[in-house]
Amino acid sequence: MQTDAFHVFDTTLRDGAQREGITYSVADKLAVARLLDDLGVGFVEGGWPGAMPKDTEFFARAADGELAFRHAVLVAFGATRKAGVRVQDDPQVRALLDSRAPVVTLVAKSDVRHVERALRTTLEENLAMVRDTVAFLRAEGRRVFLDCEHFFDGYRHDPDYGVRVLDAAAEAGADVGVLCDTNGGMLPMGVHDVVSAVRARTGIRLGIHTQDDTGCAVANTLAAVDAGATHVQGTANGYGERAGNANIFSVLGGLVTKMGLDVLPDGCLAEMVRVSHAIAEIANLAPDTHAPYVGASAFAHKAGLHASAIKVDPELYNHLDPTVVGNDQRILVTEMAGRASIELKSAELGVDVTGRPDVVGRVVERVKEREAVGWSYEAADASFELLLRDEMGATTPPFVLESYRVIIDRREDGRLVTEATVKLHAGDRRVIMTEEGNGPVNALDRALRTALERAYPQLARMELIDYKVRIMAGRHGTDAVTRVLIETTDHEREWTTVGVHGNVIEASWLALHDAVRYGLL
């Protein structure tokens, strides 16, 4: 467990689960909680027991031994007692105790307008609800944090009432009062001013919870810390309702690498990329390739000018060493590439072009010529490596295509049957192979690999795992062209190849051809 001097509080499983399109099973929630513990956060808010049957089951299974945290403490979320109800008689409060979570986060109204219009109770009764519930949970041995909902909007309307809510919580034994930008409308300057002012007016420890409706959730969180908050809340990959929450990975990157705060256990910051991508997979969402710190493109360089400088010193165009957060520097090969880009990319791929300026020059020109007609090597390292090795004269074609043919037969009953035939020369043999598939690309892939398996038995392990097609807008006077990306695996590694042509089948064939060639390197 982390020291209590600074709290990193994750609410992916509660507030983050409110993102449109996310639905976690109980098994998913347990898996995400373990990943967050690997990241080294101090607190994992697991959900709202009593209000959500799934969350009730999650806490029961966690308490029965299915979660064994090394760093984190499990937190249950819930509301203060209802107006006019004794705290010991409120079933929602009782459910918080039944969760067996050692820490409870209570949400309370801190905006006068919400108390009067949404809760429909008096300002004094709202304060009593806070005091009673905090005191009851503390008496039962629970640590209590208070989320002050709509704090910043309420403070603008009435700068005194929110502070009274914080003081009521502190008097009853709450450890932290969290200032929530519930509507997400704040900017960093305003957050800094309010946190500074409130810190001077109350003795309770302050936390910050921000939404990203202005695109400033991370900046607002860091501004609050600069103003004295020592408890930050966020979610993995910024998941949350509307525009989302403060991205916990960006927050941690800023706190540790920019503000010099030691808020994670040793070695945990380097887990950020792995944890980010693993949680995205569980949420069934594609990882954001351009996310700060953890995105695949976060340290990817495209411009030749950048690559020239990086070749001299990687720090010249990186704001930090990518390995610190578990990421890697990547050089993208595009029409913007110069000689330095090609040399760096070659080194990244393990191809030595030292002393071969002629090869580097030809590759630069080939890339520019091909990108002008629709090719792209940014996401197709395997195809680029083949181009590079071809220019070096370092490859021998494993086979030579004579011809291929694809037939799609629509039967009377509506069933589609796709058949592909390839004729090729492999070694000293001429091979003709016909295979059926669930589409032309699948049939071609099967026919090609089957035709070659006698000469290259290792192809039996190869499998096409992803296929993307993009129609490129045609230039004036030309037809549109098709770009195909194919991802292949041999269950030990994965590689991506590209093909471009005006005919989608030929574009697919070119990508398949490269996929097999690369697999045989």
KERO-838380 format. One line per field, with one value per residue (C-alpha): y negated, x negated, z negated; residue in three letters. Coordinates in steps of 0.001 Angstrom, whole numbers. Last residue first. Example, Ala and Ser with C-alpha at 12.3 -4.5 7.8 and 13.67 -1.06 7.14 Angstrom:
KERO-838380
c2	1060,4500
c1	-13670,-12300
c3	-7140,-7800
aa	Ser,Ala
END
This chain:
KERO-838380
c2	14421,16870,14889,11793,13464,14782,11380,9643,11842,11372,7563,7747,10178,7842,4937,7268,8249,4626,3489,-42,1133,826,3581,3340,5704,6039,8417,10513,12755,16168,17395,17337,14116,11952,8453,7343,3726,3033,-275,-664,-3192,-5751,-6358,-9048,-12330,-14476,-12449,-9476,-9311,-6278,-3454,-1812,1893,3555,7244,8748,12157,13937,17144,18697,21941,24060,21716,23522,26391,24342,26431,28642,25743,23511,24397,24574,21072,19585,21403,20483,16798,16640,18189,15825,12854,13892,14582,17377,19623,22373,23663,24487,25208,25489,25984,25903,27415,26634,24292,22850,21993,20697,21267,20064,20957,19273,20354,18421,20051,17794,19350,17716,21002,20746,20529,17433,18450,16161,17092,15918,16576,16475,16536,17566,16350,16893,18363,17848,14687,14262,11414,9355,7340,4205,2702,5904,5775,2274,3122,6227,4153,1672,4433,5779,2328,1767,-857,-3903,-2235,-3911,-3373,-5674,-6789,-9505,-7159,-4851,-7479,-8892,-5442,-4463,-7727,-7280,-3613,-4515,-7030,-4633,-1902,-4227,-5466,-1891,-2315,-1352,18,2679,4122,4778,3266,302,-138,-328,-2834,-5047,-4927,-5522,-8479,-9949,-9732,-11740,-10672,-13046,-10551,-8182,-5899,-6373,-6216,-4761,-5472,-2918,-2929,-1540,-4894,-5407,-3558,-6591,-8751,-12164,-15186,-13517,-15633,-16617,-13810,-11233,-12842,-12950,-10501,-12228,-15491,-13976,-12102,-15305,-17004,-13936,-14358,-11249,-10647,-8277,-8877,-9116,-7199,-3844,-5736,-5475,-8829,-11038,-9169,-9125,-5398,-5440,-1770,-176,433,3809,2660,5667,4712,1098,2332,4330,1380,-1014,1587,2416,-1227,-2315,516,-1571,-3828,-836,-208,-1701,-2361,-5357,-8932,-10183,-13749,-15328,-17694,-16748,-13054,-11884,-14140,-14685,-11024,-10118,-12539,-11362,-7752,-8595,-10223,-12885,-11877,-11411,-13540,-12466,-9692,-8255,-6666,-8860,-6049,-4496,-6765,-9647,-10918,-12926,-13337,-15776,-19067,-22060,-24595,-22728,-19616,-21498,-22696,-19087,-18010,-20914,-20102,-16474,-17435,-20266,-19088,-21411,-18524,-16484,-15717,-16456,-14991,-16762,-16089,-18310,-17406,-19033,-22161,-24637,-28266,-28531,-25306,-26694,-29738,-27757,-25141,-27879,-29816,-26734,-25432,-28792,-28958,-25332,-25735,-24472,-23175,-19469,-19218,-17356,-19473,-17667,-18946,-15902,-16307,-13821,-12023,-12207,-12201,-13849,-17286,-16910,-16072,-19066,-21286,-20151,-20783,-24248,-24958,-24095,-26533,-29550,-30431,-30571,-30614,-30239,-27746,-25688,-25370,-24351,-21872,-20108,-16945,-17099,-13592,-12727,-10194,-7845,-5210,-2519,-1238,-1043,-4291,-5901,-4698,-6224,-9509,-9946,-9193,-11475,-14442,-14351,-13911,-16654,-19037,-18177,-18751,-22218,-23200,-22114,-19332,-18899,-16673,-17982,-21527,-22624,-20646,-21017,-24786,-25106,-23252,-20889,-17769,-14646,-11550,-9164,-7280,-4298,-2622,793,2503,5126,4640,5138,1763,0,2013,606,-2914,-1989,-316,-3524,-2576,-3221,-6650,-7680,-8828,-12390,-13135,-10010,-8868,-9855,-8255,-5351,-4223,-1282,-1461,1322,562,712,1821,5600,6397,9929,9911,13180,13692,13648,9856,9483,11931,10020,6675,7805,9366,6054,4284,6545,6053,2241,-81,2105,1896,-1137,-488,744,-2417,-1363,-3244,-3600,-3184,-927,-152,3546,2665,1100,4340,6378,4098,4457,8267,8189,5805,8005,11073,9084,8232,4758,2823,-88,-1565,-5010,-5739,-5209,-2504,-5241,-6584,-3229,-696,-3326,-5249,-5324,-7201,-8220,-9594,-11513,-11453,-8175,-6075,-3521,0
c1	-11945,-9094,-6407,-7528,-6986,-3594,-2363,-3847,-1809,1282,935,488,3424,5689,4882,5530,8908,9821,9166,7761,4652,2838,1462,211,-1349,-1077,-2980,-2266,-4549,-4515,-1098,-2167,-236,1039,2491,3653,4024,5784,5757,8239,7938,10471,10598,8536,9252,8803,7326,9205,10339,8807,11186,9996,10063,8948,8303,7345,6265,4845,3258,-177,-1015,-596,-3078,-5879,-5537,-7298,-7729,-4724,-2855,-3137,55,1961,781,1866,5223,6129,5278,7093,10227,10114,9663,12507,15000,16060,13458,13005,9631,7976,4270,1998,-1707,-4682,-7679,-11419,-11331,-7845,-6197,-2643,913,3604,7302,9905,13481,16270,19655,22589,25856,29048,30904,30317,26552,24415,20987,18030,14983,11401,8489,4741,1801,-1837,-3014,-6676,-7679,-10124,-11439,-15094,-15867,-18954,-19285,-19488,-16504,-14576,-15514,-14063,-10880,-10472,-11012,-8404,-5865,-6465,-6261,-2761,-1092,-2996,-3842,-1182,-487,1975,431,-1864,-2715,-4357,-6607,-7626,-8420,-10409,-12409,-13393,-14178,-16490,-18391,-18810,-20058,-22623,-23730,-24746,-27620,-25461,-22157,-21893,-18378,-17213,-13762,-14537,-17871,-16049,-13592,-16451,-18192,-14953,-14003,-17515,-17353,-14164,-10615,-7736,-6397,-6013,-8108,-7151,-9883,-8762,-9853,-8584,-6231,-6409,-6021,-9744,-10476,-9300,-12209,-10629,-9445,-10781,-12081,-15600,-15712,-16436,-19868,-21657,-19345,-16476,-17417,-17343,-14138,-12390,-13342,-12157,-8694,-6913,-7899,-6040,-6395,-2709,-1739,-1140,719,-401,-2083,581,3324,2819,3346,6509,6951,9875,12798,14057,13929,11688,9473,9277,8304,5422,4253,4053,2512,-281,-989,-1018,-3144,-6346,-4873,-4715,-8434,-8711,-5353,-3402,-2946,-6540,-5779,-8290,-5791,-6586,-7478,-5495,-2448,-2144,-2444,-81,2566,2092,2544,5523,7369,9570,13150,15210,16698,20256,20004,16675,13501,10388,8094,8338,10287,9406,9440,6709,6085,3437,5070,2794,3080,582,2676,5767,3905,2895,6541,7709,5049,6208,9878,9293,11073,13941,16329,13530,14885,12888,12549,10196,9258,8883,7811,10160,9106,11304,11077,7535,7971,11205,9456,6603,8996,11173,8314,6616,9878,10586,7207,7450,10794,14116,17166,16980,20549,19457,16401,16104,14204,13313,13369,10999,10628,14222,14560,17894,16335,14595,17853,19637,16670,16790,20537,20032,17369,19887,22354,20050,19095,22741,23385,19754,19202,22176,20770,17423,18871,21290,21024,18905,17427,16786,14126,14724,12574,14793,14642,18377,18181,16680,19644,22127,20194,20025,23711,24884,22692,23580,27311,27170,25632,28435,31004,29538,29802,33404,34843,36016,33057,33064,34420,33318,30129,29248,29659,27551,24655,22710,24828,23290,21569,20064,16842,16402,13125,12578,15006,17038,19870,22328,21308,22151,25384,26414,26078,28388,30849,31288,32491,29193,29020,32439,34547,35895,33676,32003,28740,25569,24932,22759,19372,17369,13563,10997,7471,4574,938,610,4317,5666,9065,11025,10844,14386,14271,13726,16528,18948,17807,18400,21758,23028,21645,23598,26745,26409,27835,26884,23202,22195,18969,15404,13532,9877,7589,3817,2961,-26,489,615,3515,5281,4776,6265,9321,9787,9845,12341,14568,14450,15436,18383,19370,18533,20705,19137,20897,21637,19266,20879,18338,15741,17654,17739,15201,12795,12889,9181,7833,4185,3881,847,-744,993,-2005,-1192,0
c3	43583,44320,42498,44380,47739,46631,45442,48498,50874,48710,48954,52724,53017,51041,53350,56292,54858,54065,57652,58055,56239,52908,50656,47070,44545,40780,38505,35406,33370,31688,32756,36442,36834,39681,39923,43358,44464,47766,49645,52496,55296,56520,60244,61912,63675,60605,57769,56406,52797,51132,50277,47066,46353,43122,42531,39182,37890,40960,39670,40057,38279,41427,43085,41220,43738,46452,49620,48894,47304,50359,52214,48930,48020,51337,51511,47936,48379,51703,50199,47212,49505,51822,49033,46690,48277,50820,51981,55316,55718,58742,58005,60336,58606,58682,55676,55504,58830,58788,59935,57541,57548,55387,54718,53006,52418,51629,50463,51767,52327,56074,55516,55774,57047,56433,58470,57779,60130,59608,61988,62442,59064,58217,54878,52011,53712,52707,50365,49463,52657,50515,52331,51675,47980,47661,49532,47359,44210,45410,45985,42480,40877,42181,39976,41229,44551,46664,50358,52105,55401,53991,51123,53655,55197,51812,50427,53517,53394,49750,50387,53288,51161,48264,50587,52194,48763,47867,45387,42445,43731,41026,40758,37195,37609,35320,37120,40441,38973,37814,41213,43108,40913,41224,45030,45187,44536,45318,47859,44935,42721,39121,36479,33184,29618,27148,24150,20614,18865,18226,21483,23468,22188,21737,23763,26903,29820,28680,26126,28854,29533,32919,34700,32946,34666,38145,37291,36305,39579,41518,40092,38848,35252,32938,29187,28262,31398,29684,26975,23332,22541,24136,26038,29805,30389,28293,27424,29294,26972,25785,22137,21415,24365,23208,19734,21216,23315,20377,18057,20506,21306,17657,16229,16394,13712,11362,10956,7468,5842,7160,5876,5836,6961,9340,10955,14563,14532,11502,11317,15063,16006,13184,14445,18029,16918,14689,17595,16020,16726,19873,22639,21743,19170,18149,19496,19309,20458,16978,14666,12380,8792,7123,3383,2120,3172,2442,5264,7454,6897,8065,11170,11915,11754,13912,16511,16596,16881,19372,22533,21640,20912,19328,15860,12725,9239,6808,3194,148,-3401,-5878,-7762,-5957,-4811,-3399,-1450,-27,1432,2977,4376,5864,7487,8909,10343,11947,13640,14788,16589,15241,17108,16328,15032,11912,11169,7846,4807,2720,-1061,-2600,-5931,-7152,-10949,-11779,-12202,-8824,-7054,-8558,-7633,-4016,-3819,-5370,-2735,-23,-1597,-1731,1853,3039,6801,7907,5103,6289,9788,8302,5809,8159,6004,2880,2819,-849,-1858,-4794,-6540,-7989,-11558,-12299,-14268,-11165,-9118,-11561,-11872,-8090,-7692,-10481,-9536,-5835,-6407,-9027,-6482,-4038,-6806,-7392,-3720,-3635,-1489,2048,2975,6568,6159,2668,2294,5979,5840,2693,4327,2056,2544,1069,2426,-90,578,-1717,-2685,-4295,-1879,-3722,-1194,-4069,-5501,-2253,-2036,-5447,-4049,-1182,-3553,-5606,-9099,-10886,-9232,-10494,-7529,-7091,-4096,-2778,-4290,-2443,910,1995,3269,1951,1931,2196,1008,3458,3380,3259,3654,3307,4989,5244,1471,131,-196,3550,4319,2086,3470,7058,6196,4787,7849,10190,8103,8491,5802,2855,3619,5718,7610,7206,6243,6364,3959,3707,7370,8055,11728,10821,8480,11444,13362,10516,10402,14163,13873,10980,12908,16014,13958,12570,16148,17405,19827,21689,24737,23310,20453,17058,16229,15723,12710,10950,12207,13545,10245,9392,6370,6205,2677,1402,-2050,-2911,-1896,758,0
aa	Leu,Leu,Gly,Tyr,Arg,Val,Ala,Asp,His,Leu,Ala,Leu,Trp,Ser,Ala,Glu,Ile,Val,Asn,Gly,His,Val,Gly,Val,Thr,Thr,Trp,Glu,Arg,Glu,His,Asp,Thr,Thr,Glu,Ile,Leu,Val,Arg,Thr,Val,Ala,Asp,Thr,Gly,His,Arg,Gly,Ala,Met,Ile,Arg,Val,Lys,Tyr,Asp,Ile,Leu,Glu,Met,Arg,Ala,Leu,Gln,Pro,Tyr,Ala,Arg,Glu,Leu,Ala,Thr,Arg,Leu,Ala,Arg,Asp,Leu,Ala,Asn,Val,Pro,Gly,Asn,Gly,Glu,Glu,Thr,Met,Ile,Val,Arg,Arg,Asp,Gly,Ala,His,Leu,Lys,Val,Thr,Ala,Glu,Thr,Val,Leu,Arg,Gly,Asp,Glu,Arg,Arg,Asp,Ile,Ile,Val,Arg,Tyr,Ser,Glu,Leu,Val,Phe,Pro,Pro,Thr,Thr,Ala,Gly,Met,Glu,Asp,Arg,Leu,Leu,Leu,Glu,Phe,Ser,Ala,Asp,Ala,Ala,Glu,Tyr,Ser,Trp,Gly,Val,Ala,Glu,Arg,Glu,Lys,Val,Arg,Glu,Val,Val,Arg,Gly,Val,Val,Asp,Pro,Arg,Gly,Thr,Val,Asp,Val,Gly,Leu,Glu,Ala,Ser,Lys,Leu,Glu,Ile,Ser,Ala,Arg,Gly,Ala,Met,Glu,Thr,Val,Leu,Ile,Arg,Gln,Asp,Asn,Gly,Val,Val,Thr,Pro,Asp,Leu,His,Asn,Tyr,Leu,Glu,Pro,Asp,Val,Lys,Ile,Ala,Ser,Ala,His,Leu,Gly,Ala,Lys,His,Ala,Phe,Ala,Ser,Ala,Gly,Val,Tyr,Pro,Ala,His,Thr,Asp,Pro,Ala,Leu,Asn,Ala,Ile,Glu,Ala,Ile,Ala,His,Ser,Val,Arg,Val,Met,Glu,Ala,Leu,Cys,Gly,Asp,Pro,Leu,Val,Asp,Leu,Gly,Met,Lys,Thr,Val,Leu,Gly,Gly,Leu,Val,Ser,Phe,Ile,Asn,Ala,Asn,Gly,Ala,Arg,Glu,Gly,Tyr,Gly,Asn,Ala,Thr,Gly,Gln,Val,His,Thr,Ala,Gly,Ala,Asp,Val,Ala,Ala,Leu,Thr,Asn,Ala,Val,Ala,Cys,Gly,Thr,Asp,Asp,Gln,Thr,His,Ile,Gly,Leu,Arg,Ile,Gly,Thr,Arg,Ala,Arg,Val,Ala,Ser,Val,Val,Asp,His,Val,Gly,Met,Pro,Leu,Met,Gly,Gly,Asn,Thr,Asp,Cys,Leu,Val,Gly,Val,Asp,Ala,Gly,Ala,Glu,Ala,Ala,Ala,Asp,Leu,Val,Arg,Val,Gly,Tyr,Asp,Pro,Asp,His,Arg,Tyr,Gly,Asp,Phe,Phe,His,Glu,Cys,Asp,Leu,Phe,Val,Arg,Arg,Gly,Glu,Ala,Arg,Leu,Phe,Ala,Val,Thr,Asp,Arg,Val,Met,Ala,Leu,Asn,Glu,Glu,Leu,Thr,Thr,Arg,Leu,Ala,Arg,Glu,Val,His,Arg,Val,Asp,Ser,Lys,Ala,Val,Leu,Thr,Val,Val,Pro,Ala,Arg,Ser,Asp,Leu,Leu,Ala,Arg,Val,Gln,Pro,Asp,Asp,Gln,Val,Arg,Val,Gly,Ala,Lys,Arg,Thr,Ala,Gly,Phe,Ala,Val,Leu,Val,Ala,His,Arg,Phe,Ala,Leu,Glu,Gly,Asp,Ala,Ala,Arg,Ala,Phe,Phe,Glu,Thr,Asp,Lys,Pro,Met,Ala,Gly,Pro,Trp,Gly,Gly,Glu,Val,Phe,Gly,Val,Gly,Leu,Asp,Asp,Leu,Leu,Arg,Ala,Val,Ala,Leu,Lys,Asp,Ala,Val,Ser,Tyr,Thr,Ile,Gly,Glu,Arg,Gln,Ala,Gly,Asp,Arg,Leu,Thr,Thr,Asp,Phe,Val,His,Phe,Ala,Asp,Thr,Gln,Met
END
